[in-house]
Amino acid sequence: MKRMSLAGDVVSHIALPGLGLAMLFGINPLVGAAAALFLGTILIWHLQKSATLTTDVAIGVIFTAALAIGTVLTPSDDLIEALFGGFQSLSAIWFVAGVAAVSVIVAFVLAFRHQLILSLFSPELAAATSVNVSRLNLYFLLVFSLTVLLGVRFLGALLVGALIIVPAAIGRQLTHTLTAFLITSSVASVLSVLLGLIISRFYPHFTVGQVRLNLALGPAIIAIATILFLLSLLRKKI
C-alpha cells in the first residue's frame, strides 16, 4: 500500500541511529529507537509533500543516511543486538506498553480504513470528499513507525522490516479483498512469531556437519514467515 512495498525494511533502519545513541549512553534502546523513528517519520512526511519526491524516494534518502550514521554510532559490542534484536527480557511494563501500541494500531486501521482506501486509489477524490490527505499520510507513517518499533526489540533494525513485508506478501498472494488480506496477513504474522518463539526456545542450537549453529529468535521468526510465503505460492486466492 501507499507505493511503499519496501517501506517496512527501510523505515526499520531509521531506528538504528537511535539504538546506537541509546546504547552509547546506557539508556533503554527502545527509547532511542522511538525518538529516531518519530523524527524520521516527520522528516519523511515533509519530504513526501515535495512535488518532486515520492514516498519511496523520501524514505530511501533518509534510509541510507540512517544506516551509515547508525553503524558509526552503535558500539561494536552492541551492533549485533541492534541489527538482530534481543536487547532485554520483556518486563510487565513493556508488555502492557506493547499491548497498548497494538490497540492503537488496530484502532487506527478500523477507524481510518475507508479514508486510507480512498486516498490510496485516488488522492484527488479523497481531497474532494473533505479528507485531509496530508494529515492522513502523517498518521499512516506514525502508525507504520509504531509497528516497526514493536518488532525492533525481538528482530532488530535489520530483520524487523521482513515481518511487515513477508506476511503482507502472503496476504496478497492468497486473497482478493481487503478484509481477507488484513486477516490473512495478521494470522501469518502471529503464526510466524509463535512458531519462531517455540523453535528458538526448545531448539536454540543445531549442528550441521561439524558446525554448531545458534538459532536466535529473530532469524527463526523470519525463517518461518518465509516458509509460509513459499507455501502460499501453492495455494489459490480466496
C-alpha positions as CSV (number, residue, x, y, z in Angstrom):
1,M,0.0,0.0,0.0
2,K,0.9,3.7,-0.4
3,R,3.6,2.7,-3.0
4,M,5.8,1.6,-0.1
5,S,6.5,-2.0,-0.8
6,L,9.9,-1.8,0.9
7,A,9.0,0.8,3.5
8,G,9.0,-1.7,6.3
9,D,12.6,-2.6,5.6
10,V,13.9,0.9,5.2
11,V,11.9,2.6,8.0
12,S,13.3,-0.1,10.4
13,H,16.8,1.1,9.6
14,I,15.9,4.7,10.7
15,A,15.7,3.3,14.2
16,L,19.4,2.3,14.1
17,P,20.9,5.7,15.0
18,G,18.6,5.9,17.9
19,L,19.5,2.5,19.0
20,G,23.2,3.3,18.7
21,L,22.9,6.5,20.8
22,A,20.8,4.8,23.5
23,M,23.4,2.0,23.8
24,L,26.2,4.5,23.8
25,F,24.7,6.5,26.7
26,G,23.4,3.4,28.6
27,I,19.6,4.1,28.3
28,N,16.8,1.9,27.1
29,P,17.4,1.1,23.4
30,L,13.7,1.3,22.6
31,V,13.6,4.9,23.8
32,G,16.3,5.8,21.4
33,A,14.6,3.9,18.6
34,A,11.3,5.5,19.2
35,A,12.8,9.0,19.1
36,A,14.7,8.3,15.9
37,L,11.6,6.8,14.2
38,F,9.5,9.8,15.2
39,L,12.0,12.3,13.9
40,G,12.5,10.2,10.7
41,T,8.7,10.0,10.2
42,I,8.3,13.7,10.5
43,L,11.1,14.3,8.0
44,I,9.7,11.7,5.6
45,W,6.3,13.4,5.8
46,H,7.8,16.8,4.9
47,L,9.8,15.4,2.1
48,Q,6.8,13.5,0.8
49,K,4.9,16.7,0.4
50,S,7.5,17.9,-2.1
51,A,6.2,17.8,-5.6
52,T,9.4,16.2,-6.9
53,L,9.6,13.3,-4.3
54,T,7.6,10.2,-3.9
55,T,7.3,8.4,-0.5
56,D,9.7,5.7,-1.7
57,V,12.3,8.2,-2.7
58,A,12.0,10.2,0.6
59,I,12.3,7.1,2.7
60,G,15.3,5.9,0.6
61,V,17.2,9.1,1.2
62,I,16.7,9.0,4.9
63,F,17.4,5.3,5.0
64,T,20.9,5.5,3.5
65,A,21.8,8.3,5.9
66,A,20.3,6.5,8.9
67,L,22.1,3.2,8.1
68,A,25.5,4.9,7.8
69,I,25.1,7.1,10.9
70,G,23.7,4.3,13.0
71,T,26.6,2.0,12.1
72,V,29.1,4.6,13.2
73,L,27.3,5.5,16.4
74,T,26.5,1.9,17.6
75,P,29.2,0.4,19.8
76,S,30.8,-2.6,18.1
77,D,29.9,-4.9,21.1
78,D,26.2,-4.0,20.7
79,L,26.0,-3.9,16.9
80,I,24.7,-7.5,16.6
81,E,21.9,-6.8,19.1
82,A,21.0,-3.6,17.3
83,L,20.8,-5.4,14.0
84,F,19.2,-8.7,15.0
85,G,17.4,-7.8,18.3
86,G,17.4,-9.4,21.7
87,F,18.1,-6.3,23.8
88,Q,16.5,-7.4,27.0
89,S,13.8,-9.6,28.6
90,L,10.2,-8.5,28.3
91,S,9.1,-6.8,31.5
92,A,5.5,-6.3,32.6
93,I,5.6,-2.6,31.9
94,W,6.9,-3.1,28.3
95,F,4.3,-5.9,27.8
96,V,1.5,-3.5,28.7
97,A,3.0,-0.8,26.5
98,G,3.2,-3.3,23.7
99,V,-0.5,-4.3,24.1
100,A,-1.4,-0.6,24.2
101,A,0.5,0.1,21.0
102,V,-1.1,-2.8,19.2
103,S,-4.5,-1.5,20.3
104,V,-3.7,1.9,18.8
105,I,-2.6,0.3,15.5
106,V,-5.8,-1.8,15.3
107,A,-8.0,1.2,16.2
108,F,-6.3,3.3,13.6
109,V,-6.9,0.8,10.8
110,L,-10.5,0.3,11.8
111,A,-11.2,4.0,12.2
112,F,-9.5,5.2,9.0
113,R,-9.8,2.2,6.7
114,H,-12.2,3.9,4.3
115,Q,-10.2,7.1,4.1
116,L,-7.0,5.1,3.6
117,I,-8.5,3.1,0.8
118,L,-9.9,6.2,-0.9
119,S,-6.6,8.1,-0.7
120,L,-4.8,5.0,-1.9
121,F,-6.7,4.8,-5.2
122,S,-7.5,8.5,-5.7
123,P,-5.9,11.2,-3.5
124,E,-7.7,13.8,-5.6
125,L,-11.1,12.2,-4.9
126,A,-10.3,11.8,-1.2
127,A,-9.4,15.5,-1.0
128,A,-12.7,16.4,-2.8
129,T,-14.6,14.5,-0.1
130,S,-13.0,16.5,2.7
131,V,-10.3,14.0,3.6
132,N,-7.1,15.8,4.7
133,V,-4.7,13.6,2.7
134,S,-1.6,15.2,4.0
135,R,-2.6,14.7,7.7
136,L,-3.8,11.2,6.9
137,N,-0.4,10.4,5.4
138,L,1.2,11.6,8.6
139,Y,-1.0,9.4,10.7
140,F,-0.2,6.5,8.5
141,L,3.5,7.0,8.7
142,L,3.4,7.4,12.5
143,V,1.4,4.2,12.9
144,F,3.7,2.5,10.5
145,S,6.7,3.5,12.5
146,L,5.0,2.3,15.7
147,T,4.5,-1.1,14.1
148,V,8.2,-1.2,13.3
149,L,9.1,-0.2,16.8
150,L,7.1,-3.1,18.2
151,G,9.3,-5.5,16.3
152,V,12.7,-3.9,16.9
153,R,13.0,-5.4,20.4
154,F,13.0,-9.0,19.1
155,L,14.1,-8.7,15.4
156,G,16.5,-5.7,15.4
157,A,16.8,-3.0,12.8
158,L,17.8,-5.4,10.1
159,L,15.1,-8.0,10.2
160,V,12.0,-6.2,11.5
161,G,11.1,-5.0,8.1
162,A,10.7,-8.6,6.9
163,L,8.0,-9.2,9.4
164,I,6.0,-6.5,7.7
165,I,6.8,-7.3,4.1
166,V,6.5,-11.1,4.2
167,P,3.1,-11.5,5.9
168,A,1.7,-8.8,3.6
169,A,3.1,-10.7,0.6
170,I,1.3,-13.9,1.9
171,G,-1.9,-12.0,2.3
172,R,-1.6,-10.6,-1.2
173,Q,-0.9,-14.0,-2.6
174,L,-3.9,-15.7,-1.0
175,T,-6.6,-13.1,-1.1
176,H,-8.7,-10.8,-3.3
177,T,-10.4,-8.5,-0.8
178,L,-9.0,-6.0,1.7
179,T,-10.7,-7.7,4.7
180,A,-9.4,-11.1,3.7
181,F,-6.0,-9.6,3.1
182,L,-5.8,-7.9,6.6
183,I,-7.0,-11.1,8.3
184,T,-4.6,-13.4,6.4
185,S,-1.6,-11.2,6.8
186,S,-2.3,-10.8,10.5
187,V,-2.6,-14.5,11.0
188,A,0.6,-15.2,9.1
189,S,2.4,-12.7,11.2
190,V,1.2,-14.0,14.5
191,L,1.8,-17.6,13.5
192,S,5.4,-16.8,12.4
193,V,6.1,-15.2,15.8
194,L,4.6,-18.0,17.8
195,L,6.3,-20.8,15.9
196,G,9.6,-18.8,15.9
197,L,9.3,-18.4,19.7
198,I,8.7,-22.1,20.2
199,I,11.5,-23.2,17.9
200,S,14.1,-20.8,19.3
201,R,13.0,-21.7,22.8
202,F,13.3,-25.5,22.5
203,Y,15.9,-25.8,19.7
204,P,18.3,-22.9,20.3
205,H,21.2,-24.8,18.8
206,F,21.6,-27.3,16.0
207,T,24.5,-29.0,14.2
208,V,25.2,-29.0,10.5
209,G,28.1,-31.4,9.8
210,Q,30.7,-30.5,12.4
211,V,29.5,-26.9,12.8
212,R,27.3,-25.9,15.8
213,L,24.9,-23.1,14.9
214,N,22.8,-20.9,17.1
215,L,19.1,-20.3,16.2
216,A,18.3,-16.8,17.5
217,L,14.7,-15.6,17.9
218,G,14.7,-13.1,15.0
219,P,16.1,-15.4,12.3
220,A,13.7,-18.2,13.5
221,I,10.7,-15.9,13.1
222,I,11.7,-14.7,9.6
223,A,12.5,-18.2,8.5
224,I,9.0,-19.4,9.5
225,A,7.5,-16.4,7.7
226,T,9.5,-17.2,4.6
227,I,8.4,-20.9,4.7
228,L,4.7,-19.7,5.0
229,F,5.2,-17.5,2.0
230,L,6.7,-20.3,-0.1
231,L,3.7,-22.5,0.9
232,S,1.3,-19.6,-0.1
233,L,2.6,-19.8,-3.7
234,L,1.0,-23.2,-3.9
235,R,-2.5,-22.1,-2.9
236,K,-5.3,-20.4,-4.8
237,K,-6.6,-17.0,-3.8
238,I,-9.7,-16.7,-1.5
